[in-house]
Amino acid sequence: MRQIFLDTETTGLYHTQGHRIIEIAGVELVNRRLTNNHFHVYLNPDRDIDAGAQEVHGITLEFLQDKPRFPEIVDEFLQFVAGADLIIHNAPFDIGFLNAELGKIGRPNIEHGVLEIIDTLKLAKEMRPGQRNNLDALCRHFGVDNSTRTLHGALLDAELLADVYMAMTRGQESLMIDMLDHHEQDQGGEMELGSNKPLIVLAASEAEQQEHEAYLQGLLKGGSCVWAQ
């Protein structure tokens, strides 16, 4: 399972008003483990940066003058994300900007090259309805250290998002991976549906039960938790 945690910074809020991407970053996880593979680039937008946007990310037009333009890096970027799940916080924003950039050079939308797009903001709202679910709030809730985040930056935000997502989904995807790994080993590397082999149930140890209870208590601090009922 290959996942890319993606973030962008832009010249303004709306690509429909001609705003452009000025930074793209992606961090790769394979089977929920960070690899050393990542993508990070600053881009020359050939336009001004809104003052409000610059206050958020701190990137100046002067800094971007010698940076490449989107068409120069598009092939490398598309190769990096190809076939992966894209995991993005507030995905419609970043996907809208990416598709606008791709459309300018006659390329298909990003959805055509990836497996799935997952919006962690949507997941967080479902998990924590009525609460603040921006990246800083989620870092606080899940105990992810974001002390170095004084300004928005695509690479740091992608790395923080990976930590937050793994905390949000702890025990879910990893359990499925373990089940698949064990089953593939039992079948000599081949998956068989409808196997008659008995299901092996492994009981949690006392230490594992205590750790699970502590995790549920942590979820309760942020609101209700159906698993603790």
C-alpha positions as CSV (number, residue, x, y, z in Angstrom):
1,M,0.0,0.0,0.0
2,R,1.6,3.2,-1.2
3,Q,0.4,6.5,0.1
4,I,1.5,10.1,-0.7
5,F,0.8,12.8,1.8
6,L,0.5,16.0,-0.3
7,D,0.4,19.7,0.4
8,T,0.7,22.9,-1.7
9,E,1.2,26.6,-1.1
10,T,-0.3,29.1,-3.4
11,T,-0.4,32.8,-4.4
12,G,-3.9,33.1,-3.1
13,L,-7.1,31.3,-2.2
14,Y,-8.8,30.8,-5.6
15,H,-7.4,29.2,-8.7
16,T,-10.5,30.5,-10.6
17,Q,-9.1,34.0,-10.0
18,G,-5.8,33.1,-11.7
19,H,-3.8,32.2,-8.5
20,R,-1.0,29.7,-8.9
21,I,0.9,27.0,-7.0
22,I,4.2,28.1,-5.6
23,E,5.2,25.1,-3.5
24,I,4.4,21.4,-3.8
25,A,5.5,18.7,-1.3
26,G,4.7,15.0,-1.1
27,V,5.9,12.4,1.5
28,E,5.7,8.7,0.7
29,L,4.6,5.9,3.0
30,V,4.6,2.3,2.1
31,N,2.6,0.0,4.3
32,R,2.3,2.8,6.8
33,R,6.1,3.2,7.1
34,L,7.9,6.4,6.0
35,T,10.4,5.9,3.2
36,N,13.2,8.2,2.2
37,N,11.3,9.1,-0.9
38,H,9.7,12.5,-1.1
39,F,9.0,15.3,-3.6
40,H,9.5,19.0,-2.9
41,V,9.7,21.9,-5.2
42,Y,9.2,25.7,-5.2
43,L,7.6,27.2,-8.3
44,N,7.8,30.6,-10.1
45,P,4.1,31.6,-10.5
46,D,4.7,34.5,-12.9
47,R,2.3,36.6,-10.9
48,D,2.1,38.5,-7.6
49,I,1.4,36.8,-4.3
50,D,-1.5,38.1,-2.2
51,A,-0.4,39.8,1.0
52,G,-2.7,37.5,3.0
53,A,-1.3,34.4,1.5
54,Q,2.3,35.6,2.1
55,E,1.5,36.1,5.8
56,V,0.4,32.5,6.0
57,H,3.4,30.8,4.2
58,G,6.1,33.5,4.2
59,I,7.2,32.8,0.7
60,T,8.1,35.9,-1.3
61,L,8.1,36.6,-5.0
62,E,11.7,37.5,-4.9
63,F,12.6,34.1,-3.5
64,L,10.7,32.4,-6.4
65,Q,12.3,34.3,-9.3
66,D,14.9,31.7,-10.1
67,K,12.6,28.7,-9.4
68,P,11.2,26.4,-12.1
69,R,7.8,26.7,-13.6
70,F,5.1,24.0,-13.3
71,P,5.6,22.6,-16.8
72,E,9.3,22.0,-16.0
73,I,8.5,19.7,-13.1
74,V,5.2,18.2,-14.1
75,D,6.6,14.9,-15.4
76,E,8.6,14.3,-12.3
77,F,5.7,15.1,-10.1
78,L,3.2,12.9,-11.9
79,Q,5.7,10.0,-11.9
80,F,6.0,10.5,-8.1
81,V,2.3,10.2,-7.4
82,A,1.4,7.7,-10.0
83,G,-0.6,4.7,-8.7
84,A,-0.6,5.9,-5.1
85,D,-3.3,7.0,-2.7
86,L,-3.1,10.8,-2.4
87,I,-3.9,11.9,1.2
88,I,-4.5,15.7,1.5
89,H,-6.0,17.9,4.2
90,N,-8.8,19.9,2.6
91,A,-8.3,18.0,-0.7
92,P,-10.6,20.0,-2.9
93,F,-8.4,23.1,-2.4
94,D,-5.1,21.4,-3.5
95,I,-6.8,19.2,-6.2
96,G,-8.4,22.3,-7.6
97,F,-5.1,24.1,-8.0
98,L,-3.3,21.0,-9.3
99,N,-6.0,20.4,-12.0
100,A,-5.9,24.1,-12.9
101,E,-2.1,23.9,-13.5
102,L,-2.5,20.6,-15.4
103,G,-5.3,22.1,-17.5
104,K,-3.1,25.0,-18.5
105,I,-0.7,22.6,-20.3
106,G,-3.3,20.2,-21.7
107,R,-2.7,17.4,-19.2
108,P,-5.5,15.2,-17.7
109,N,-6.7,15.9,-14.2
110,I,-4.6,14.4,-11.3
111,E,-7.4,11.9,-10.5
112,H,-6.5,9.9,-13.7
113,G,-3.0,9.1,-12.5
114,V,-3.6,8.1,-8.8
115,L,-5.5,5.3,-7.1
116,E,-7.6,7.3,-4.7
117,I,-7.8,10.7,-3.1
118,I,-8.5,10.8,0.6
119,D,-9.5,14.1,2.4
120,T,-8.3,14.0,6.0
121,L,-10.4,17.1,6.8
122,K,-13.5,15.2,5.9
123,L,-12.3,12.2,8.0
124,A,-11.6,14.5,10.9
125,K,-15.0,16.1,10.8
126,E,-16.6,12.7,10.8
127,M,-14.5,11.7,13.8
128,R,-14.7,15.0,15.7
129,P,-18.0,16.7,14.6
130,G,-18.3,20.3,15.7
131,Q,-14.7,20.8,16.7
132,R,-11.7,22.6,15.1
133,N,-10.1,20.2,12.7
134,N,-7.3,22.2,11.1
135,L,-3.9,20.6,11.1
136,D,-2.7,22.4,14.3
137,A,-5.8,21.3,16.2
138,L,-5.4,17.7,15.0
139,C,-1.7,17.7,16.0
140,R,-2.7,18.8,19.5
141,H,-5.5,16.2,19.7
142,F,-3.3,13.3,18.6
143,G,-0.2,14.4,20.4
144,V,1.8,15.2,17.2
145,D,4.7,17.6,17.9
146,N,4.2,20.7,15.6
147,S,6.4,23.0,17.6
148,T,8.5,23.9,14.6
149,R,5.4,25.0,12.6
150,T,5.4,28.8,12.8
151,L,4.5,29.3,9.2
152,H,2.7,27.0,6.7
153,G,5.2,25.1,4.6
154,A,4.2,22.3,2.2
155,L,6.9,19.8,3.2
156,L,6.5,20.2,7.0
157,D,2.7,20.1,6.7
158,A,2.9,17.0,4.6
159,E,5.1,15.3,7.2
160,L,2.8,16.4,10.0
161,L,-0.2,15.2,8.1
162,A,1.3,11.8,7.7
163,D,1.8,11.6,11.5
164,V,-1.8,12.8,12.2
165,Y,-3.3,10.4,9.7
166,M,-1.5,7.4,11.2
167,A,-2.8,8.4,14.6
168,M,-6.3,8.9,13.2
169,T,-6.3,5.4,11.6
170,R,-4.2,3.6,14.2
171,G,-5.0,-0.1,14.3
172,Q,-7.2,-0.1,11.2
173,E,-5.0,-0.2,8.1
174,S,-2.2,-1.9,10.0
175,L,-4.5,-4.7,11.0
176,M,-5.6,-5.2,7.4
177,I,-1.9,-5.2,6.3
178,D,-1.0,-7.8,8.9
179,M,-4.0,-10.0,7.9
180,L,-3.0,-9.8,4.2
181,D,0.6,-10.6,5.0
182,H,-0.2,-13.6,7.1
183,H,-2.7,-14.9,4.5
184,E,-0.3,-14.5,1.7
185,Q,2.3,-16.5,3.6
186,D,-0.2,-19.2,4.3
187,Q,-1.1,-19.4,0.6
188,G,2.5,-19.3,-0.6
189,G,2.2,-15.7,-1.7
190,E,-1.2,-16.2,-3.5
191,M,-4.5,-15.0,-2.1
192,E,-7.4,-17.5,-2.2
193,L,-11.0,-16.5,-1.5
194,G,-13.3,-18.8,0.4
195,S,-10.6,-20.7,2.1
196,N,-11.8,-23.4,4.5
197,K,-8.9,-23.0,6.9
198,P,-10.0,-22.3,10.5
199,L,-9.8,-18.7,11.6
200,I,-7.0,-18.1,14.1
201,V,-8.0,-15.7,16.9
202,L,-5.2,-14.2,19.0
203,A,-6.3,-12.8,22.3
204,A,-4.8,-9.4,23.3
205,S,-2.3,-9.5,26.2
206,E,-2.9,-7.6,29.4
207,A,-0.4,-5.0,28.3
208,E,-2.1,-4.6,24.9
209,Q,-5.5,-4.2,26.6
210,Q,-4.1,-1.5,28.9
211,E,-2.5,0.3,25.9
212,H,-5.9,0.1,24.0
213,E,-7.7,1.6,27.0
214,A,-5.2,4.4,27.3
215,Y,-5.7,5.2,23.6
216,L,-9.5,5.3,24.0
217,Q,-9.1,7.7,27.0
218,G,-7.1,9.9,24.7
219,L,-9.9,10.0,22.2
220,L,-12.4,10.8,24.9
221,K,-10.5,14.0,25.7
222,G,-11.5,15.4,22.3
223,G,-15.2,14.4,22.7
224,S,-17.3,11.3,22.4
225,C,-15.9,7.9,21.4
226,V,-18.2,5.1,20.4
227,W,-15.5,2.5,21.1
228,A,-15.4,3.5,24.8
229,Q,-19.1,3.0,25.3
